[in-house]
């Protein structure tokens, strides 16, 4: 086993096992003869030699540190009891440092009844101060107040750690939720792009077939086109599911701008007259711009099938220096029945283009019709 694996192995142990060594270290230091009466001195009582009760008091202060995170209230109670015996008997052991550790842990890990418990232990401290004076302590009120303020500071440090930890957990939850939302949006966008285009084409082709019963050859060709479109939809959906699979290590066969001619031909088969022009040389690697340009054309052609069926449509793609420019325009046409739209497609396209730092516009054009334009920086990370 390498040294790099030791931290991971250590984290596998129960939290009580990981916290125990600190208590054992303080216990060992407190029991060394050289450290007797050299620890915390509260009340000004004269020092006393260690005896069996001193060992018990030291153990009560040190060993409960093993549960300082699992049971912080119980840990603080036991350590405080041991600390009280230590000071009232005048042992003044190094184990008194455990009081600060237990108090900080309580401030950091106690979840409920924090204020009542802080008040309760404050009253207990006041009782200890009175008891110390009663058994002969020589310290004045100022020393007791200073020690109390020091312990209050330690509690405050623990509370600060708790609030910081809570803030970090809330931030992680927000990041996780934002990630899930972004992923759901991406999935919805891809499903919209894949399903809407193919289904729209199938609906248009199926409606046209209703009027071709007297022309068997054309009817057979139209139904064949419907079948082909359905198969392409199934293939694209399978590719999309591959991409969504966390274990998948490929590109899922996602469409690129190189498949635009195929997309145009599919739209023509659905009955939409489309003129296609492409200028420039596509870069070897366009990153996400490739897919976004394809989706822009796909959504624009889908909308043309829906809302301007049979109207002349043009698709112009230009590969420039570091960018891809796409323009899809549809001439004015008489209204035709079409499947309803939600407007999600164009909004999704705008988001896609904006993410890559490009420009997107969609709206009516002079003289009638509709035009979609997009300028997409190429070479962006996918």
C-alpha positions in Angstrom: 0.0 0.0 0.0 1.4 3.4 -1.0 1.7 6.5 1.1 -0.9 8.2 -1.0 -3.5 5.6 0.0 -3.0 6.2 3.7 -5.3 9.3 4.0 -8.1 7.5 2.2 -7.6 4.5 4.5 -7.7 6.7 7.6 -11.0 8.3 6.4 -12.6 4.9 6.3 -12.3 4.5 10.1 -15.2 5.6 12.3 -15.1 9.2 13.4 -14.7 8.2 17.0 -11.6 6.2 16.2 -10.1 9.1 14.3 -10.8 11.5 17.2 -9.4 9.2 19.9 -5.7 9.8 19.3 -6.0 13.5 20.2 -7.5 12.6 23.6 -4.8 9.9 24.2 -2.0 12.4 23.3 -3.3 14.9 25.9 -3.8 12.1 28.4 -0.2 10.9 28.0 1.1 14.5 28.3 -1.0 15.2 31.4 0.2 12.0 33.2 3.9 12.8 32.7 5.4 13.8 36.1 7.1 16.8 34.6 3.8 18.3 33.5 2.0 18.0 36.9 0.5 21.3 38.1 1.7 23.0 34.9 -1.7 23.1 33.2 -4.8 25.3 33.5 -4.9 27.1 36.9 -8.3 28.5 37.6 -9.2 29.9 41.1 -5.7 30.3 42.4 -5.7 27.2 44.6 -2.4 25.8 45.6 -1.1 22.8 43.6 -1.7 19.2 44.8 0.3 16.0 44.1 -1.4 13.6 41.7 -3.3 10.7 43.2 -5.9 8.2 42.0 -8.6 10.9 41.8 -6.3 13.0 39.7 -5.8 10.2 37.2 -9.6 9.8 37.0 -10.1 13.5 36.5 -7.5 13.5 33.7 -9.2 10.5 32.1 -12.6 12.2 32.2 -11.2 15.2 30.5 -9.2 13.4 27.7 -11.0 10.2 26.7 -14.4 11.8 25.9 -12.7 13.7 23.1 -13.2 10.5 21.1 -16.9 11.4 20.8 -16.5 15.1 20.4 -18.1 15.0 16.9 -20.4 12.1 17.4 -21.9 13.2 20.7 -20.6 16.7 21.4 -23.0 17.4 24.3 -22.0 14.3 26.2 -18.4 15.0 25.5 -18.6 18.5 26.8 -20.5 17.3 29.9 -17.9 14.7 30.8 -14.9 16.9 30.1 -16.5 19.7 32.2 -17.0 17.4 35.1 -13.4 16.2 34.9 -12.2 19.9 34.6 -14.2 20.9 37.7 -12.7 18.1 39.8 -9.2 19.0 38.4 -9.5 22.7 39.5 -11.3 22.1 42.8 -8.7 19.6 43.9 -5.8 21.8 42.7 -4.3 19.2 40.3 -4.0 21.9 37.5 -3.1 19.2 34.9 -2.5 19.7 31.2 -5.7 17.9 30.6 -7.5 21.3 31.2 -6.8 22.1 27.5 -9.4 19.4 26.6 -12.1 21.8 27.9 -11.4 24.3 25.1 -11.4 21.5 22.5 -14.7 20.0 23.8 -16.2 23.5 23.9 -15.2 24.3 20.3 -16.5 20.9 19.1 -19.8 21.6 20.8 -20.0 25.0 19.1 -19.2 23.4 15.8 -21.4 20.2 15.9 -24.4 20.8 18.2 -27.5 21.2 16.1 -30.3 21.8 18.6 -30.9 23.8 21.8 -27.7 25.7 21.4 -28.7 28.8 23.3 -30.3 27.0 26.3 -27.2 24.8 26.6 -24.8 27.8 26.4 -26.8 29.4 29.2 -26.8 26.2 31.2 -23.0 25.8 31.0 -22.6 29.5 31.8 -24.5 28.9 35.0 -22.4 25.8 35.7 -19.2 27.9 35.3 -20.5 30.5 37.7 -21.2 27.8 40.2 -17.7 26.4 39.7 -16.2 29.9 40.3 -18.2 30.3 43.6 -17.1 26.8 44.7 -13.4 27.7 44.0 -13.7 30.8 46.1 -15.4 28.8 48.8 -12.6 26.3 49.1 -9.9 28.9 49.3 -9.4 30.3 45.8 -7.5 33.6 45.7 -8.4 34.8 42.2 -10.5 37.9 41.9 -13.6 38.3 39.7 -11.6 39.7 36.8 -9.7 36.5 36.4 -12.9 34.5 36.3 -14.4 36.9 33.8 -11.3 36.7 31.5 -11.4 32.9 31.5 -15.1 33.0 30.7 -14.6 35.4 27.8 -11.8 33.2 26.5 -14.1 30.1 26.6 -16.9 32.2 24.9 -14.4 33.1 22.1 -13.7 29.3 21.7 -17.4 28.6 21.5 -17.8 31.4 19.0 -15.0 29.9 16.8 -16.8 26.6 16.8 -20.1 28.3 15.9 -18.2 30.1 13.0 -16.9 26.7 11.8 -20.5 25.4 11.9 -21.9 28.3 10.0 -19.1 28.0 7.4 -19.7 24.3 7.0 -23.5 24.9 6.6 -22.8 27.6 4.0 -20.5 25.3 2.0 -23.1 22.5 2.1 -25.8 24.9 0.9 -23.5 26.1 -1.9 -22.9 22.5 -2.9 -26.6 21.8 -3.0 -27.2 24.9 -5.1 -24.4 23.9 -7.5 -25.9 20.4 -7.7 -29.4 21.7 -8.3 -28.1 24.2 -11.0 -26.2 21.3 -12.6 -29.3 19.1 -12.6 -31.4 22.0 -14.0 -28.9 22.6 -16.8 -28.7 19.0 -17.6 -32.5 18.7 -17.7 -32.6 21.8 -20.0 -30.0 20.3 -22.3 -31.9 17.0 -22.5 -35.2 18.8 -23.2 -33.5 20.9 -25.9 -32.0 17.8 -27.6 -35.3 15.9 -27.4 -37.1 18.9 -28.8 -34.6 19.2 -31.7 -34.6 15.5 -32.5 -38.3 14.7 -32.0 -40.0 17.8 -33.3 -38.2 17.8 -36.7 -38.8 14.2 -37.5 -42.4 14.1 -36.2 -43.3 17.3 -38.0 -42.0 15.8 -41.2 -44.0 12.6 -40.6 -47.2 14.6 -39.9 -46.8 16.6 -43.0 -46.1 13.6 -45.2 -49.0 11.6 -43.6 -51.4 14.5 -44.3 -50.2 14.7 -47.9 -50.8 10.9 -48.3 -54.5 11.3 -47.6 -54.9 13.1 -50.9 -52.9 10.6 -53.0 -55.2 7.6 -52.8 -55.9 8.0 -56.6 -52.1 8.0 -57.3 -50.7 4.7 -56.0 -47.1 5.4 -57.1 -47.0 8.8 -55.3 -48.8 7.4 -52.3 -46.3 4.5 -52.0 -43.4 7.0 -52.3 -44.9 9.3 -49.6 -45.5 6.4 -47.2 -42.0 5.2 -47.8 -40.8 8.7 -46.9 -42.8 8.5 -43.7 -41.2 5.2 -42.8 -37.7 6.5 -43.5 -38.3 9.6 -41.4 -39.6 7.4 -38.5 -36.4 5.2 -38.8 -34.2 8.3 -38.7 -36.1 9.5 -35.6 -35.5 6.2 -33.9 -31.8 6.3 -34.8 -31.3 9.9 -33.6 -33.1 9.1 -30.4 -30.8 6.1 -29.8 -27.8 8.3 -30.4 -29.1 10.8 -27.9 -29.6 8.1 -25.3 -26.1 7.0 -25.9 -24.8 10.5 -25.2 -26.9 10.7 -22.0 -25.5 7.4 -20.7 -22.7 8.3 -18.1 -20.7 5.3 -19.2 -20.6 6.3 -22.9 -17.3 7.4 -24.2 -18.1 8.6 -27.7 -19.9 11.4 -29.5 -23.1 9.4 -29.8 -23.2 10.0 -33.5 -24.5 13.6 -32.9 -25.2 15.4 -36.2 -22.8 18.0 -37.5 -23.0 20.6 -40.1 -21.6 18.1 -42.6 -25.0 16.4 -42.6 -26.9 19.5 -43.6 -27.4 18.3 -47.2 -29.1 15.2 -45.8 -31.3 17.3 -43.6 -32.3 19.5 -46.6 -33.1 16.4 -48.6 -35.3 15.1 -45.8 -37.2 18.4 -45.7 -37.7 18.3 -49.5 -39.1 14.8 -49.3 -41.6 16.2 -46.8 -42.9 18.5 -49.5 -40.9 21.7 -48.7 -39.0 23.4 -51.6 -35.6 24.2 -50.2 -32.6 25.9 -51.9 -29.3 25.1 -50.2 -26.0 27.0 -50.6 -22.7 26.5 -48.7 -19.6 28.6 -49.0 -16.2 28.3 -47.6 -14.3 25.4 -46.2 -15.5 23.9 -42.9 -12.7 23.9 -40.2 -11.2 20.5 -39.1 -12.6 21.1 -35.6 -15.4 23.5 -35.0 -16.2 22.2 -31.5 -19.8 22.8 -30.4 -20.3 25.3 -33.2 -20.8 22.4 -35.6 -23.8 20.9 -33.7 -25.3 24.3 -32.9 -25.2 25.3 -36.6 -26.9 22.1 -37.5 -29.6 22.6 -34.9 -30.3 26.2 -36.1 -30.9 24.9 -39.6 -33.0 21.9 -38.3 -35.2 24.1 -36.2 -35.7 26.7 -38.9 -36.7 24.0 -41.4 -39.0 22.5 -38.9 -40.8 25.8 -38.4 -41.0 26.3 -42.2 -42.8 22.9 -42.4 -45.1 23.9 -39.6 -46.0 27.4 -40.5 -45.1 28.0 -44.2 -45.6 24.6 -45.8 -44.9 24.6 -49.5 -43.3 28.1 -49.4 -39.9 28.6 -51.0 -37.2 28.2 -48.4 -33.5 29.0 -48.6 -30.6 27.8 -46.5 -27.3 29.6 -46.7 -24.2 28.5 -44.7 -20.9 30.4 -44.8 -17.7 29.1 -43.2 -15.6 32.1 -42.4 -12.4 32.7 -40.4 -13.2 31.3 -37.0 -17.0 31.4 -37.3 -20.0 29.8 -39.1 -22.8 32.0 -40.4 -26.2 30.5 -41.0 -29.3 32.1 -42.6 -32.6 30.3 -43.2 -35.4 32.3 -44.8 -38.9 31.4 -45.9 -41.0 33.4 -48.4 -44.5 34.5 -47.6 -47.1 31.7 -48.0 -50.8 31.3 -47.6 -51.7 30.0 -44.1 -51.8 26.2 -43.9 -52.8 23.9 -41.1 -49.8 23.0 -39.0 -49.0 21.4 -35.7 -48.9 24.0 -32.8 -45.6 25.2 -31.5 -44.4 26.2 -28.1 -41.7 28.7 -29.0 -39.2 26.5 -27.0 -37.1 25.8 -30.1 -36.1 29.4 -31.0 -35.5 30.2 -27.4 -33.3 27.1 -27.1 -31.3 28.1 -30.2 -30.7 31.6 -28.8 -29.3 30.1 -25.6 -27.1 27.7 -27.5 -25.6 30.5 -29.6 -25.2 32.9 -26.7 -23.3 30.2 -24.7 -20.7 30.2 -27.6 -20.5 34.0 -27.7 -22.3 34.3 -31.0 -25.3 36.3 -32.3 -28.8 35.0 -33.1 -31.9 36.7 -34.5 -35.3 35.4 -35.8 -38.2 37.4 -37.1 -40.2 38.7 -40.0 -38.4 40.1 -43.0 -39.2 43.0 -45.4 -41.7 41.9 -48.0 -43.1 39.0 -45.9 -41.8 35.7 -44.8 -39.5 34.8 -41.9 -35.7 34.7 -41.5 -33.4 33.1 -38.9 -29.8 34.2 -38.7 -26.9 33.0 -36.5 -23.3 33.8 -36.3 -21.5 31.1 -34.3 -17.8 31.3 -33.3 -16.1 28.1 -34.4 -13.4 26.2 -32.5 -15.2 26.4 -29.1 -14.8 23.6 -26.7 -17.4 21.0 -27.0 
